[in-house]
Amino acid sequence: MQEEAAALRAKGPAVLVELPGPIHAWSITRHSVIQALTGDPRVSRDARRHWPDLPGIPAGWPLAPIALQQSFFNSYGNEHRTARRRIAPSFSPRRVEQMRPQVQATADRLVEQLAALPPGAIADVRQALSLPLTMTVICDLFGVPDHLREKLGTAIDAVLDPSVDSERGLAIQAELMDRLTELLRYKKQHPAADLTSDLLLPPEPDQEPVPDAVLLDTLFLMIGAGYETAVNLITSAVQALLAHPEHLARIHEGTIGWEDVVEETLRVEGPVMYVPLRYAVEDIDLGEGVVIRKGDPIIIGFGAAGRDPERHPDRPECFDPARADKEHLAFGHGPHFCLGAHLARLEAKVALATLFEHLPDLALAHPEEQPARVRSFIVNGAVSLEIVPRPA
């Protein structure tokens, strides 16, 4: 995926690509252009207001759950700012730091299970640590009951594969809505001190409650983004450290810290590659003969920005947590900057510190092989990463 992004970057500030549908969209992979467009009021996420081709999109379009969801994720201007303000305080640095004990306790439990495996046993760090840690944290935050967590996670993962046909897309989308509806029904019957229960209340005392359709899409956005990003971040960081053990030595020496590892992983292997879709509110001239016309769809390659040689001329593709400049756009930029960035960073730092401090002899099970990648141009990560927690 990074190789494809590099090829697109070399072709120009924006390149037309074909997405499922099929539809054509402008792919943006240059750091400077991503920054410019994501902060530009001439670019919108609201398909209903700014995408003239929307009426022709077929039922079962696999990108619909993300591109067409009715939540602040796809709202524009003041509507976006108002809806975002309702949720943002729950993900502030202060609130996230209050979650540290819970994150640490979950990481301790999962790493203890890895440490209990017999010497030489192989485990998948994604399934044994990255996924259960992040899923537990986000589901606790939104009050998802235990009996729904695995089913909801499976439904969200299926939606992130945009390669399915329309018939399968309809089935996947129906399953996701069924699971989210089940969650919403449960929380209406069992309100508690969690974010789902908060969202069920009217935004203001004199206002009507948020419609169920908007609540369902908001829950999909917040729960899905709340674990999928961090799952790939943690897994990619483990792979990078085990492939380059010299950086582990630097951590033990104190010359770099876990924050350096996390930020460099975000730069080199951003856990989200593309976020579909955005739309030009008016014609946008990017130079080099490229003009994005009003109504044209756009996909932003956030996961590619950190490897842009114009922004990082010194070995941009190399993992080096000691480098001074690790700037990236892995969590987006501008008004739609990821609300969960602080939480994802906390989860990753806690997971990595706990894993490597308790299992200092951790090794890759297949160091000569590259693990298969998730089948998606939306998320960027390994399907699995097999490790040997305690070499024989």
C-alpha positions as CSV (number, residue, x, y, z in Angstrom):
1,M,0.0,0.0,0.0
2,Q,2.8,2.4,0.8
3,E,4.5,1.6,-2.5
4,E,1.3,2.4,-4.4
5,A,1.0,5.7,-2.4
6,A,4.6,6.6,-3.3
7,A,3.9,6.0,-7.0
8,L,0.8,8.3,-6.8
9,R,2.7,10.9,-4.9
10,A,5.3,11.1,-7.7
11,K,2.6,11.7,-10.3
12,G,1.3,14.9,-8.9
13,P,-0.5,16.8,-6.1
14,A,-3.6,14.8,-6.9
15,V,-4.2,11.7,-9.1
16,L,-7.5,10.3,-10.2
17,V,-8.0,6.7,-9.0
18,E,-10.9,4.2,-9.3
19,L,-12.7,3.2,-6.2
20,P,-15.4,0.6,-5.7
21,G,-18.7,1.6,-7.4
22,P,-16.9,2.2,-9.6
23,I,-16.3,5.9,-8.9
24,H,-13.3,8.1,-9.6
25,A,-11.8,10.2,-6.9
26,W,-8.7,12.4,-6.5
27,S,-6.0,10.6,-4.4
28,I,-3.9,13.0,-2.2
29,T,-0.7,11.6,-0.8
30,R,1.6,14.6,-0.4
31,H,2.0,16.0,3.1
32,S,1.7,19.6,2.1
33,V,-1.3,19.1,-0.1
34,I,-3.1,17.0,2.6
35,Q,-2.5,19.8,5.2
36,A,-3.8,22.4,2.8
37,L,-6.9,20.6,1.7
38,T,-8.0,19.3,5.2
39,G,-7.9,22.9,6.5
40,D,-9.6,24.4,3.4
41,P,-13.3,25.4,3.7
42,R,-13.7,24.6,0.0
43,V,-13.5,20.9,1.0
44,S,-16.4,19.1,2.6
45,R,-17.2,15.7,4.0
46,D,-21.0,16.1,3.5
47,A,-22.0,14.0,0.5
48,R,-25.6,15.0,0.7
49,R,-24.7,18.7,0.2
50,H,-21.7,18.6,-2.0
51,W,-21.6,15.4,-4.1
52,P,-23.8,15.7,-7.1
53,D,-23.2,12.1,-8.2
54,L,-24.7,10.7,-4.9
55,P,-28.1,9.8,-6.4
56,G,-26.5,7.4,-8.8
57,I,-24.7,5.4,-6.1
58,P,-26.1,1.8,-6.0
59,A,-27.5,0.1,-3.0
60,G,-24.8,-2.1,-1.3
61,W,-22.0,0.3,-2.2
62,P,-19.3,-1.0,0.1
63,L,-18.0,2.5,1.1
64,A,-21.5,3.7,2.1
65,P,-21.2,2.9,5.9
66,I,-18.2,5.3,6.1
67,A,-18.8,7.8,3.3
68,L,-22.5,8.3,3.8
69,Q,-22.9,7.9,7.5
70,Q,-25.0,10.5,9.3
71,S,-22.8,11.7,12.1
72,F,-20.4,14.7,12.8
73,F,-17.8,12.7,10.9
74,N,-19.5,13.7,7.6
75,S,-21.0,17.1,8.6
76,Y,-19.7,20.4,7.5
77,G,-19.0,23.8,8.9
78,N,-21.0,24.9,12.0
79,E,-23.0,21.7,12.0
80,H,-19.8,19.8,12.4
81,R,-18.4,22.0,15.1
82,T,-21.6,21.9,17.1
83,A,-21.9,18.1,17.0
84,R,-18.2,17.5,17.7
85,R,-18.2,19.7,20.8
86,R,-20.7,17.3,22.4
87,I,-18.2,14.4,22.3
88,A,-14.8,16.0,22.3
89,P,-14.6,16.6,26.1
90,S,-14.7,12.8,26.7
91,F,-11.5,12.4,24.7
92,S,-9.5,15.4,26.1
93,P,-6.0,14.8,27.4
94,R,-7.2,15.1,31.0
95,R,-10.0,12.6,30.6
96,V,-7.9,10.2,28.7
97,E,-5.2,10.3,31.4
98,Q,-7.8,9.3,33.9
99,M,-8.3,6.1,31.9
100,R,-4.6,5.1,32.3
101,P,-5.2,2.7,35.3
102,Q,-7.9,0.8,33.4
103,V,-5.7,0.6,30.2
104,Q,-2.8,-0.6,32.4
105,A,-4.8,-3.2,34.2
106,T,-6.1,-4.6,30.9
107,A,-2.6,-4.7,29.4
108,D,-1.2,-6.4,32.5
109,R,-3.8,-9.1,32.3
110,L,-3.2,-9.8,28.6
111,V,0.6,-9.8,28.8
112,E,0.4,-12.1,31.8
113,Q,-1.5,-14.6,29.6
114,L,1.2,-14.4,27.0
115,A,3.9,-14.9,29.6
116,A,2.1,-18.0,30.8
117,L,2.5,-19.7,27.5
118,P,5.0,-22.6,27.4
119,P,8.5,-21.8,26.0
120,G,8.5,-21.9,22.2
121,A,4.7,-21.4,21.9
122,I,3.6,-19.0,19.1
123,A,0.9,-16.3,19.6
124,D,-0.6,-13.7,17.4
125,V,0.1,-10.4,19.1
126,R,-2.8,-8.7,17.3
127,Q,-5.4,-11.2,18.7
128,A,-3.7,-11.6,22.0
129,L,-2.9,-8.0,22.9
130,S,-3.7,-5.3,20.4
131,L,-7.3,-6.1,19.6
132,P,-8.6,-7.2,23.1
133,L,-6.9,-4.2,24.8
134,T,-8.3,-1.6,22.5
135,M,-11.7,-3.3,22.2
136,T,-12.0,-3.6,25.9
137,V,-11.2,0.1,26.5
138,I,-13.5,1.5,23.9
139,C,-16.4,-0.9,24.8
140,D,-16.1,0.0,28.4
141,L,-16.2,3.7,27.5
142,F,-19.4,3.3,25.5
143,G,-21.0,0.7,27.8
144,V,-21.1,-2.1,25.3
145,P,-22.2,-5.3,27.2
146,D,-19.9,-8.3,27.1
147,H,-22.3,-10.4,25.0
148,L,-22.2,-7.9,22.1
149,R,-18.5,-7.0,21.9
150,E,-17.2,-9.8,19.7
151,K,-20.2,-9.6,17.4
152,L,-19.9,-5.9,17.0
153,G,-16.2,-6.0,16.4
154,T,-16.7,-8.7,13.7
155,A,-19.3,-6.6,12.0
156,I,-17.2,-3.4,12.0
157,D,-14.2,-5.3,10.6
158,A,-16.3,-6.7,7.7
159,V,-17.4,-3.2,6.7
160,L,-13.7,-2.1,6.3
161,D,-13.2,-4.5,3.4
162,P,-14.3,-2.4,0.4
163,S,-13.6,-5.1,-2.2
164,V,-17.0,-6.9,-1.7
165,D,-19.7,-6.9,-4.3
166,S,-23.0,-5.1,-3.8
167,E,-24.9,-8.2,-2.6
168,R,-22.3,-8.9,0.1
169,G,-22.1,-5.2,0.9
170,L,-25.8,-5.1,1.6
171,A,-25.5,-8.1,3.9
172,I,-22.5,-6.7,5.8
173,Q,-24.2,-3.3,6.2
174,A,-27.4,-5.0,7.5
175,E,-25.4,-7.0,10.0
176,L,-23.7,-3.9,11.3
177,M,-26.9,-2.0,11.7
178,D,-28.5,-5.0,13.5
179,R,-25.6,-5.1,16.0
180,L,-25.6,-1.4,16.5
181,T,-29.4,-1.4,16.9
182,E,-29.1,-4.2,19.5
183,L,-26.6,-2.0,21.4
184,L,-28.8,1.1,21.3
185,R,-31.8,-0.9,22.4
186,Y,-29.8,-2.4,25.3
187,K,-28.6,1.0,26.5
188,K,-32.1,2.5,26.4
189,Q,-33.1,-0.3,28.7
190,H,-29.9,-0.2,30.8
191,P,-28.6,3.4,31.0
192,A,-25.4,3.8,32.9
193,A,-22.4,6.1,33.3
194,D,-21.1,5.7,29.8
195,L,-20.9,7.6,26.5
196,T,-23.8,5.8,24.8
197,S,-26.1,6.6,27.6
198,D,-24.9,10.2,27.4
199,L,-25.7,10.4,23.7
200,L,-29.2,9.2,24.3
201,L,-29.9,12.3,26.3
202,P,-31.0,15.5,24.4
203,P,-28.0,17.8,23.6
204,E,-29.7,20.6,25.5
205,P,-32.7,20.4,28.0
206,D,-35.0,22.2,25.6
207,Q,-34.0,20.1,22.6
208,E,-35.2,16.8,21.1
209,P,-33.0,13.7,21.5
210,V,-30.7,12.9,18.6
211,P,-32.5,10.6,16.0
212,D,-31.7,6.9,16.2
213,A,-30.2,6.9,12.7
214,V,-27.6,9.6,13.7
215,L,-26.9,7.7,17.0
216,L,-26.3,4.5,15.1
217,D,-23.8,6.1,12.8
218,T,-22.1,7.9,15.6
219,L,-21.7,4.7,17.6
220,F,-20.2,3.0,14.5
221,L,-17.8,5.8,14.0
222,M,-16.6,6.1,17.6
223,I,-16.4,2.4,18.5
224,G,-14.9,1.4,15.1
225,A,-12.4,4.2,15.0
226,G,-11.8,3.8,18.7
227,Y,-10.2,0.4,18.4
228,E,-9.2,-0.1,14.7
229,T,-6.6,2.6,14.6
230,A,-4.9,1.6,17.9
231,V,-5.0,-2.1,16.9
232,N,-2.9,-1.4,13.8
233,L,-0.7,1.1,15.6
234,I,0.3,-1.4,18.4
235,T,0.8,-4.3,16.0
236,S,2.9,-2.3,13.6
237,A,5.0,-0.9,16.4
238,V,5.7,-4.5,17.8
239,Q,6.7,-5.6,14.3
240,A,9.0,-2.7,13.8
241,L,10.8,-3.1,17.1
242,L,11.3,-6.8,16.7
243,A,12.6,-6.3,13.2
244,H,15.0,-3.6,14.5
245,P,16.1,-4.7,18.0
246,E,18.7,-2.0,18.2
247,H,15.9,0.4,19.0
248,L,14.9,-1.7,22.0
249,A,18.5,-1.4,23.3
250,R,18.1,2.4,23.0
251,I,14.9,2.3,25.0
252,H,16.7,0.3,27.8
253,E,19.5,2.9,27.6
254,G,17.1,5.7,28.0
255,T,18.2,7.5,24.8
256,I,14.6,7.2,23.3
257,G,11.3,6.5,24.9
258,W,8.0,4.8,24.1
259,E,6.6,8.0,22.8
260,D,9.3,8.2,20.2
261,V,8.4,4.6,19.1
262,V,4.7,5.4,18.8
263,E,5.2,8.6,16.9
264,E,7.7,7.0,14.5
265,T,5.3,4.1,13.9
266,L,2.6,6.6,13.1
267,R,4.9,8.3,10.7
268,V,6.1,5.2,8.8
269,E,3.0,3.0,9.1
270,G,0.0,5.2,9.7
271,P,-2.8,2.9,10.8
272,V,-5.4,4.6,8.6
273,M,-4.4,5.0,4.9
274,Y,-7.4,6.6,3.2
275,V,-10.5,8.1,4.7
276,P,-13.3,8.2,2.1
277,L,-14.7,10.7,1.0
278,R,-14.4,14.5,0.8
279,Y,-15.8,16.7,-1.9
280,A,-14.8,20.0,-3.6
281,V,-17.2,22.7,-2.7
282,E,-15.8,24.8,-5.6
283,D,-13.0,24.4,-8.1
284,I,-9.6,24.0,-6.5
285,D,-6.4,24.6,-8.5
286,L,-3.5,22.6,-7.0
287,G,-1.0,23.7,-9.5
288,E,1.0,21.5,-11.8
289,G,-2.0,21.4,-14.2
290,V,-4.3,19.7,-11.6
291,V,-7.7,21.2,-10.9
292,I,-10.2,19.5,-8.7
293,R,-13.6,20.4,-10.0
294,K,-16.6,21.4,-7.9
295,G,-18.3,18.2,-6.7
296,D,-15.4,15.9,-7.4
297,P,-14.7,13.3,-4.6
298,I,-11.4,13.2,-2.9
299,I,-9.6,10.6,-0.8
300,I,-6.9,11.8,1.6
301,G,-3.9,9.4,2.1
302,F,-3.2,10.3,5.8
303,G,-1.1,7.1,6.2
304,A,1.1,8.1,3.3
305,A,2.0,11.7,4.4
306,G,4.7,10.7,6.9
307,R,6.8,9.1,4.1
308,D,6.7,12.1,1.8
309,P,10.4,12.8,0.9
310,E,9.6,16.5,0.6
311,R,8.7,16.6,4.3
312,H,11.2,13.9,5.4
313,P,14.2,13.9,3.0
314,D,16.3,11.7,5.3
315,R,15.4,8.0,4.7
316,P,11.6,8.7,4.8
317,E,10.7,5.0,4.5
318,C,13.1,3.9,7.4
319,F,11.8,3.2,10.9
320,D,14.0,5.3,13.2
321,P,12.5,6.4,16.5
322,A,15.7,8.4,17.3
323,R,15.1,10.9,14.4
324,A,14.4,14.4,15.6
325,D,11.5,15.1,13.2
326,K,8.7,12.5,13.3
327,E,5.9,14.7,12.0
328,H,3.0,12.8,10.5
329,L,-0.7,13.3,9.7
330,A,-1.8,9.8,10.9
331,F,-4.6,11.2,12.9
332,G,-5.7,13.7,10.3
333,H,-5.5,17.5,10.2
334,G,-7.8,20.4,10.5
335,P,-11.4,20.4,11.8
336,H,-11.8,16.6,11.5
337,F,-8.6,15.8,13.5
338,C,-9.2,12.4,15.2
339,L,-10.9,12.8,18.6
340,G,-9.3,9.5,19.7
341,A,-5.7,10.5,19.1
342,H,-4.8,10.9,22.8
343,L,-6.4,7.6,23.7
344,A,-4.7,5.7,20.9
345,R,-1.3,7.1,21.9
346,L,-1.9,6.1,25.5
347,E,-3.0,2.6,24.6
348,A,0.0,2.1,22.4
349,K,2.5,3.4,24.9
350,V,1.1,1.3,27.7
351,A,0.8,-1.8,25.6
352,L,4.4,-1.6,24.3
353,A,5.9,-0.8,27.7
354,T,4.1,-3.6,29.4
355,L,4.8,-6.2,26.6
356,F,8.5,-5.6,26.3
357,E,9.2,-5.0,30.0
358,H,7.5,-8.3,30.9
359,L,8.8,-10.3,27.9
360,P,12.3,-9.1,27.2
361,D,13.1,-12.2,25.1
362,L,10.1,-11.7,22.8
363,A,10.8,-12.5,19.1
364,L,9.1,-12.7,15.8
365,A,8.0,-16.3,14.9
366,H,8.8,-15.8,11.2
367,P,11.4,-13.0,11.0
368,E,12.0,-13.6,7.3
369,E,8.4,-13.2,6.3
370,Q,6.2,-10.2,5.9
371,P,2.7,-10.8,7.4
372,A,-0.4,-10.5,5.1
373,R,-2.0,-7.1,5.2
374,V,-5.6,-6.2,6.0
375,R,-7.7,-6.3,2.8
376,S,-8.6,-2.6,2.8
377,F,-7.3,0.7,1.4
378,I,-8.9,2.3,4.4
379,V,-6.9,0.7,7.2
380,N,-3.2,-0.1,7.1
381,G,-1.9,-3.0,9.1
382,A,-1.1,-6.7,9.4
383,V,-3.9,-9.3,9.5
384,S,-1.8,-11.1,12.2
385,L,1.7,-10.9,13.7
386,E,2.9,-14.2,15.1
387,I,5.4,-13.9,18.0
388,V,7.2,-16.2,20.3
389,P,6.7,-14.7,23.8
390,R,9.2,-17.0,25.4
391,P,11.7,-18.6,23.0
392,A,12.5,-22.2,23.8
